[in-house]
Every structure is written in structure tokens, then in C-alpha cells.
């Protein structure tokens, strides 16, 4: 008789919940620990491309994640006065979805698959033998431990895996706003639009008929630009075309500086670190969450019948890490554009669709077919849920 293998997961974010569903569907007993009282996230939008949609489909979360979401058709860059500087059609399907909706869909899929999710459970220690300890001193042993506790991971230091964590020069104020009726009939209703003015950027991305995601990006050294509540006069002076949008920004928001985390290796023995805890990156490509989900699913596939889990984890990292590293590098390069003069940045955007190599680098992650999703076709359900 084969003994059912057990998995303990620390963190109920996108990485942890994807892993929970994927491993549970492969016969593992799974328990997820979340330190707060409920599974929740700070409101913001996510660009979910076909690579991430495939993962959602594989674990049975796509329909819930895309229900009512807007399918993106086109992306534009514009100057401070609203003049278009570049435009391109998406080369793959993309949905703009609220982060809250995606996490809720992942939680539902994990629970439906049989994973147990324990809230108010803080894990204070972990080791390479697959053991964790909670705030009450209770020790829990597993065949595999997954640490997915985010960029501020406490267990990353406990496990003593060498890593570098360094800030980029920019960051963003992100918020969700209610959409106005006139926005739904505007020609821009299905577009993601980036406005640039010097070192400042405004991303406008409708998520549904009711939700509008807005991100204000600037340099971390721009004290007034990153202040909360936002300096409406300052941002209106930088972007005259968006004055009416800034006037609506009375909701709570927060400033987050973009950061990168690079670990020497992702696993130690029977314990593995995934998601932002292992490879945080700037959100410029809309692929940080996708990398976390793809890596979680592929790990479940590779460990399904593994007899030597530590060795298979090394093989898994060797297979998956090159794409994650590429995505980190390209996302960081995109942040560097914040320092460029407007005319040079506009030229760069105009060249991306024309130069095959640049286009390939830009789309490499979005066009990737994740392990465990080979042969899948886009589902009819996700095609119908458009704005």
C-alpha cells in the first residue's frame, strides 16, 4: 500500500494556492498556513496572459478568475497630452483582472481539490528536513514544505539560503477605481494605456464593467510624487490629459517600491521557496504572478511520482529558472526606461514591434507553454467573458 504524501505550504497567495490545488489534484494531502484571519489581498489589477490562463485552466480556476473580466485587445503608450506614441495588438490572449478575483479563484480551486487552508497560523521556523513550527510551538513534518510567504519572507532568512534583495529606482501607487458609464462606451474601453511624462508614468487598465485599475509610477526619490494621498496638482501638471482622473483619486492607496529578489538556489533538502519570496520582480511585464503559478504547477508535475524529492527539486529549478531569470531581467530593464528622456523612450517603444529579437524577448514569457498545460486549447468560457 502506497502512503499518501503530505505537503505543508506557508502563505496563501498566488504561488501557495496554485501549488495547493496542483499537488492536491495529484493525490497529496495539503495544508496551507495563512498568518492573517482570512485569505485576502490589497486591491490592484493583474494582466493575465495565455501562459497564466493555461495554469488557471489546468487547476480548474480559469472560469472563476475570468468571470466578467475584460479581455485585452490593444496596448498603447501616450504622452502627457494624450497623443499616441506607440500601439500594438496583443500577440496572445490577455485578461485584465483584479488581484482579489484571481486569488479568490485560486482559493476556491485549492479547497475544491481537497487542500486544507488554516488561517491565523503563523509559521516561525522551518528546516531542510521538511519540518515547520508555528507560533504555538507545534511541529509539523511533511514530505515537502513550500515557503510562499512573499517578498518580506521571514523563513527565507531562517533557512539560510544565500540571496540578494535589492530595490529598483522606481515604484508605484496602485488603486482600483469604479468605472464611469461614459468610460464603457469610449473607444479606449478595451485598451491598456500607459501615459509617460518625464520620470512619471500612469497605467490605466480596465478590469471589468465596474473596476478600473490605475498605477502611478515614479522614482522613489520623487518624494512628492509618491506621497499618499496623491498630490493631485502635481500629477495633473505632469499629465494635463488625465486631470479628471486624478480628481477621482480619493480612495486609500499605498506606495510600493519595486524590488528584485534573487536566490542562489530555490530549495534546500525537502523545503522549497517560491513566488516573490524566491524571485520577486518589478510588475512591468505582468508576469510576476504568472511565473509563480507556472513554477508551482510544474513542481507538482515533476514531483508527482518522485522518489527522491530533494534531487527532483534541483532538476525542477534547472528546468524552470532560466525563464524566471529572463523575466526578472526584462522587467528590471523596463524600469530603467523611467530614467530615459521622453523621445528616447518613445523611440524604444516604436522599435519593439519592428525588431524581431526585441519582440521575442518582450513576449517570451507570455508565449511560454507551462509544464502541465501542453495541448490545451483556449476555453470557450474565457472567450465569452469580455467587456
C-alpha positions as CSV (number, residue, x, y, z in Angstrom):
1,X,0.0,0.0,0.0
2,X,1.4,3.4,-1.0
3,X,1.5,6.0,1.8
4,X,-0.1,9.3,0.8
5,X,2.5,12.1,0.7
6,X,2.0,15.2,2.7
7,X,2.7,18.9,1.8
8,X,2.8,21.9,4.1
9,X,2.6,25.3,2.5
10,X,3.4,28.7,4.1
11,X,1.5,31.5,2.5
12,X,-1.9,31.7,0.8
13,X,-1.0,33.9,-2.1
14,X,-0.9,33.1,-5.8
15,X,2.1,30.8,-5.6
16,X,0.9,28.9,-2.5
17,X,-2.7,28.5,-3.6
18,X,-1.7,27.3,-7.1
19,X,0.7,24.8,-5.5
20,X,-2.1,23.7,-3.1
21,X,-4.5,22.9,-5.9
22,X,-1.9,21.3,-8.2
23,X,-0.5,19.0,-5.5
24,X,-3.9,18.1,-4.1
25,X,-5.1,17.1,-7.6
26,X,-2.2,14.7,-7.8
27,X,-3.0,12.8,-4.6
28,X,-1.1,14.7,-2.0
29,X,-2.6,15.7,1.3
30,X,-2.1,19.5,1.5
31,X,-2.3,22.1,4.3
32,X,-1.8,25.8,3.7
33,X,-0.9,28.2,6.5
34,X,-2.0,31.8,6.3
35,X,-0.9,34.2,9.1
36,X,-3.9,36.6,8.9
37,X,-7.6,35.8,9.6
38,X,-8.7,35.4,6.0
39,X,-7.2,34.9,2.5
40,X,-7.2,38.5,1.1
41,X,-5.0,40.8,-0.9
42,X,-4.6,44.5,-1.4
43,X,-6.7,45.7,-4.4
44,X,-4.8,46.1,-7.7
45,X,-5.1,44.7,-11.2
46,X,-3.3,41.8,-12.9
47,X,-2.6,41.3,-16.6
48,X,-3.1,37.6,-17.1
49,X,-1.7,36.3,-20.4
50,X,-2.3,33.0,-22.0
51,X,0.6,31.3,-20.2
52,X,-1.1,32.1,-16.8
53,X,-4.5,31.3,-18.2
54,X,-3.3,27.8,-19.0
55,X,-2.2,27.3,-15.4
56,X,-5.6,28.5,-14.2
57,X,-7.3,26.1,-16.6
58,X,-5.1,23.2,-15.5
59,X,-6.2,23.5,-11.9
60,X,-9.8,24.4,-12.6
61,X,-9.7,28.1,-11.7
62,X,-9.9,29.8,-15.1
63,X,-13.7,30.3,-15.3
64,X,-13.9,31.8,-11.8
65,X,-10.9,34.0,-12.4
66,X,-12.0,35.4,-15.8
67,X,-15.8,35.8,-15.0
68,X,-16.7,39.3,-16.0
69,X,-13.1,40.3,-16.6
70,X,-12.0,42.4,-19.6
71,X,-10.1,40.7,-22.4
72,X,-7.4,43.0,-23.6
73,X,-7.1,43.7,-27.3
74,X,-4.6,46.5,-27.6
75,X,-1.9,48.4,-25.7
76,X,-0.9,52.0,-26.3
77,X,1.7,54.4,-25.0
78,X,0.8,58.1,-25.0
79,X,2.5,61.3,-24.0
80,X,1.4,63.7,-21.2
81,X,-1.2,65.4,-23.5
82,X,-2.8,62.1,-24.7
83,X,-1.1,61.8,-28.0
84,X,-0.4,58.2,-29.1
85,X,3.3,57.3,-29.3
86,X,3.0,53.6,-30.0
87,X,0.4,51.0,-30.4
88,X,0.3,47.2,-30.7
89,X,-2.1,44.3,-30.7
90,X,-1.6,41.6,-28.1
91,X,0.0,38.6,-29.6
92,X,-1.7,36.3,-27.2
93,X,-4.9,36.4,-25.1
94,X,-4.8,38.7,-22.1
95,X,-7.3,39.4,-19.4
96,X,-7.0,42.3,-17.1
97,X,-8.4,41.0,-13.7
98,X,-8.5,42.3,-10.2
99,X,-5.9,40.6,-8.0
100,X,-8.7,39.9,-5.5
101,X,-10.7,37.9,-8.0
102,X,-7.7,35.8,-9.1
103,X,-6.8,34.9,-5.5
104,X,-10.4,34.1,-4.7
105,X,-10.5,31.7,-7.7
106,X,-7.3,30.0,-6.7
107,X,-8.5,29.6,-3.1
108,X,-11.7,28.0,-4.4
109,X,-9.8,25.6,-6.6
110,X,-7.5,24.6,-3.8
111,X,-10.3,23.9,-1.4
112,X,-12.3,22.1,-4.1
113,X,-9.2,19.9,-4.7
114,X,-9.1,18.9,-1.1
115,X,-6.5,21.3,0.3
116,X,-6.9,22.5,3.9
117,X,-6.4,26.2,4.5
118,X,-5.6,27.3,8.0
119,X,-5.8,31.0,8.9
120,X,-4.3,32.8,11.8
121,X,-1.4,30.3,11.5
122,X,2.0,32.0,11.7
123,X,4.9,29.7,10.9
124,X,8.0,30.9,12.7
125,X,10.6,28.2,11.8
126,X,11.4,25.7,9.0
127,X,14.2,23.4,8.2
128,X,15.5,21.5,5.2
129,X,14.1,18.2,6.6
130,X,10.6,19.3,5.7
131,X,9.6,20.4,9.2
132,X,7.8,23.7,10.2
133,X,6.9,25.2,13.6
134,X,4.0,27.5,14.3
135,X,3.6,30.3,16.8
136,X,2.3,27.9,19.4
137,X,5.4,25.8,19.1
138,X,3.7,22.9,17.3
139,X,6.0,21.0,15.0
140,X,4.6,19.7,11.7
141,X,6.5,17.2,9.5
142,X,5.9,16.8,5.8
143,X,7.4,15.1,2.7
144,X,7.7,18.6,1.2
145,X,7.5,22.1,2.6
146,X,6.7,25.1,0.3
147,X,7.6,28.6,1.5
148,X,5.5,31.2,-0.3
149,X,5.3,34.0,2.2
150,X,6.1,36.9,-0.1
151,X,8.8,39.4,-0.7
152,X,9.2,40.1,3.1
153,X,9.6,36.4,3.8
154,X,10.8,35.6,7.3
155,X,11.5,32.0,6.6
156,X,13.9,32.8,3.8
157,X,16.4,34.0,6.4
158,X,15.7,31.1,8.8
159,X,16.6,28.6,6.0
160,X,19.9,30.5,5.4
161,X,19.8,30.1,1.6
162,X,22.0,32.9,0.2
163,X,20.1,35.6,-1.6
164,X,20.2,39.2,-2.8
165,X,17.3,41.6,-2.3
166,X,17.7,45.0,-3.9
167,X,15.4,47.9,-4.7
168,X,14.9,49.4,-8.1
169,X,14.8,53.1,-8.6
170,X,11.1,53.3,-9.2
171,X,7.8,52.1,-7.6
172,X,4.1,52.7,-7.9
173,X,0.9,53.9,-6.2
174,X,-1.8,51.3,-7.2
175,X,-5.5,51.5,-6.7
176,X,-8.9,50.3,-8.0
177,X,-11.5,52.9,-9.0
178,X,-15.1,52.5,-10.1
179,X,-15.6,52.9,-13.8
180,X,-17.8,55.7,-15.1
181,X,-20.7,55.0,-17.5
182,X,-19.0,57.1,-20.2
183,X,-15.9,55.0,-20.0
184,X,-17.7,51.9,-21.1
185,X,-18.6,53.4,-24.5
186,X,-15.3,55.2,-25.0
187,X,-13.1,53.9,-27.9
188,X,-10.4,53.2,-25.2
189,X,-12.7,50.9,-23.2
190,X,-10.7,47.8,-24.1
191,X,-7.2,49.2,-24.1
192,X,-4.4,49.2,-21.6
193,X,-2.8,52.6,-21.9
194,X,0.5,53.9,-20.5
195,X,1.0,57.6,-20.3
196,X,4.5,58.9,-19.9
197,X,5.8,62.3,-18.8
198,X,9.5,62.5,-17.8
199,X,10.1,60.1,-14.9
200,X,6.4,59.6,-14.3
201,X,4.0,57.0,-15.8
202,X,0.3,56.4,-15.4
203,X,-1.1,53.0,-16.4
204,X,-4.8,52.7,-17.0
205,X,-6.2,49.2,-17.3
206,X,-10.0,48.5,-17.1
207,X,-10.6,45.2,-15.4
208,X,-14.4,44.9,-15.9
209,X,-17.5,47.0,-16.4
210,X,-17.2,48.2,-12.8
211,X,-13.5,48.2,-11.9
212,X,-10.7,50.4,-13.3
213,X,-7.1,49.6,-12.2
214,X,-4.7,52.6,-12.1
215,X,-1.0,52.7,-11.3
216,X,1.1,55.8,-10.8
217,X,4.8,55.1,-11.3
218,X,7.6,57.4,-10.4
219,X,11.1,57.4,-9.0
220,X,11.5,56.5,-5.3
221,X,13.4,59.8,-4.9
222,X,10.4,61.7,-6.0
223,X,9.0,62.4,-2.5
224,X,6.0,64.5,-3.7
225,X,5.2,62.1,-6.5
226,X,5.0,59.1,-4.2
227,X,3.2,60.8,-1.4
228,X,-0.2,59.4,-0.1
229,X,-2.8,60.8,-0.5
230,X,-1.6,61.7,-4.0
231,X,-0.7,65.2,-4.9
232,X,-3.4,65.8,-7.5
233,X,-2.0,69.2,-8.6
234,X,1.5,67.7,-9.1
235,X,0.2,64.8,-11.2
236,X,-2.2,67.0,-13.1
237,X,0.6,69.3,-14.1
238,X,2.6,66.3,-15.4
239,X,-0.4,64.8,-17.2
240,X,-2.9,67.5,-18.3
241,X,-4.9,64.9,-20.2
242,X,-5.7,63.0,-17.0
243,X,-6.7,65.8,-14.7
244,X,-10.3,64.5,-14.3
245,X,-8.9,61.0,-13.4
246,X,-6.7,62.3,-10.6
247,X,-9.7,64.3,-9.3
248,X,-11.4,60.9,-8.6
249,X,-8.5,59.5,-6.6
250,X,-9.8,59.9,-3.0
251,X,-9.6,56.2,-2.1
252,X,-6.9,54.7,0.1
253,X,-3.8,53.6,-1.7
254,X,-0.2,52.8,-0.9
255,X,3.3,53.3,-2.3
256,X,5.3,50.2,-3.1
257,X,8.9,50.4,-4.3
258,X,9.8,47.8,-6.9
259,X,12.3,45.2,-5.7
260,X,14.2,42.2,-7.0
261,X,15.0,39.0,-5.1
262,X,17.5,36.5,-6.4
263,X,18.3,33.4,-4.5
264,X,21.4,31.2,-5.0
265,X,19.1,28.2,-5.2
266,X,15.4,27.8,-4.6
267,X,15.4,24.7,-2.5
268,X,17.2,23.1,0.4
269,X,16.5,19.5,1.1
270,X,12.8,18.9,1.3
271,X,11.9,22.6,1.6
272,X,11.5,25.0,-1.4
273,X,10.9,28.7,-1.7
274,X,8.6,30.0,-4.5
275,X,6.9,33.2,-5.7
276,X,8.0,36.6,-4.6
277,X,9.9,35.1,-1.7
278,X,12.3,33.5,-4.2
279,X,12.2,35.7,-7.3
280,X,10.3,39.0,-6.7
281,X,10.5,41.3,-9.7
282,X,9.0,44.6,-11.0
283,X,5.5,44.2,-12.3
284,X,6.2,45.8,-15.6
285,X,5.5,42.8,-17.8
286,X,2.5,41.5,-15.9
287,X,4.4,38.2,-15.4
288,X,5.5,38.1,-11.7
289,X,2.4,36.2,-10.7
290,X,2.5,34.1,-13.8
291,X,6.0,32.9,-13.1
292,X,4.9,32.0,-9.5
293,X,1.9,30.0,-10.9
294,X,3.8,28.3,-13.7
295,X,6.6,27.2,-11.3
296,X,4.1,25.9,-8.8
297,X,2.3,23.8,-11.4
298,X,5.5,22.4,-12.9
299,X,6.8,21.5,-9.5
300,X,3.7,19.5,-8.8
301,X,4.0,17.7,-12.2
302,X,7.7,16.9,-11.6
303,X,7.2,15.7,-8.0
304,X,4.1,13.6,-8.7
305,X,6.0,10.3,-8.8
306,X,9.4,11.5,-7.5
307,X,11.1,9.0,-5.2
308,X,14.0,11.4,-4.3
309,X,12.3,14.8,-3.7
310,X,15.4,16.9,-3.0
311,X,17.1,15.8,-6.2
312,X,13.9,16.3,-8.2
313,X,13.6,19.8,-6.8
314,X,17.1,20.6,-8.2
315,X,16.0,19.3,-11.6
316,X,12.8,21.3,-11.4
317,X,14.7,24.5,-10.7
318,X,17.2,23.8,-13.5
319,X,14.3,23.5,-15.9
320,X,12.2,26.5,-14.8
321,X,14.7,29.0,-13.6
322,X,16.0,30.3,-16.9
323,X,12.6,31.7,-17.9
324,X,12.1,33.3,-14.5
325,X,15.5,34.9,-14.6
326,X,14.8,36.2,-18.1
327,X,11.5,37.7,-16.9
328,X,13.2,39.4,-13.9
329,X,15.9,40.9,-16.2
330,X,13.5,42.2,-18.7
331,X,11.2,43.6,-16.1
332,X,14.1,45.5,-14.5
333,X,15.2,46.8,-17.9
334,X,11.7,48.2,-18.3
335,X,12.0,50.0,-15.0
336,X,15.2,51.7,-16.4
337,X,13.0,53.4,-19.0
338,X,11.8,55.6,-16.2
339,X,15.2,57.3,-16.4
340,X,15.2,57.9,-20.1
341,X,14.3,61.1,-21.9
342,X,10.8,61.0,-23.4
343,X,12.0,61.0,-27.0
344,X,14.4,58.0,-26.5
345,X,11.7,56.1,-24.6
346,X,9.1,56.7,-27.4
347,X,11.7,55.5,-29.9
348,X,12.3,52.3,-28.0
349,X,8.5,51.6,-27.8
350,X,8.2,52.1,-31.5
351,X,11.0,49.7,-32.3
352,X,9.8,46.8,-30.2
353,X,7.1,45.6,-32.7
354,X,9.5,46.1,-35.6
355,X,12.6,44.3,-34.4
356,X,12.0,40.5,-34.2
357,X,14.6,39.9,-31.5
358,X,13.2,42.6,-29.2
359,X,9.7,41.4,-29.8
360,X,10.7,37.9,-29.0
361,X,12.3,39.0,-25.7
362,X,9.3,41.0,-24.8
363,X,6.9,38.1,-25.4
364,X,9.0,35.2,-24.4
365,X,7.2,34.6,-21.1
366,X,3.7,35.4,-22.2
367,X,4.0,32.9,-25.1
368,X,5.5,30.1,-23.0
369,X,3.6,26.9,-22.6
370,X,3.9,25.8,-19.0
371,X,4.6,22.3,-18.0
372,X,1.3,20.5,-17.3
373,X,-0.6,22.5,-19.8
374,X,0.7,21.1,-23.1
375,X,-2.0,20.5,-25.7
376,X,-4.6,22.8,-24.1
377,X,-6.9,24.9,-26.2
378,X,-8.4,28.3,-25.0
379,X,-11.6,27.6,-23.2
380,X,-14.9,28.8,-24.6
381,X,-15.8,30.2,-21.1
382,X,-12.8,32.6,-21.0
383,X,-13.5,33.8,-24.6
384,X,-17.1,34.8,-23.7
385,X,-16.2,36.8,-20.5
386,X,-15.2,40.1,-22.3
387,X,-16.2,43.6,-21.7
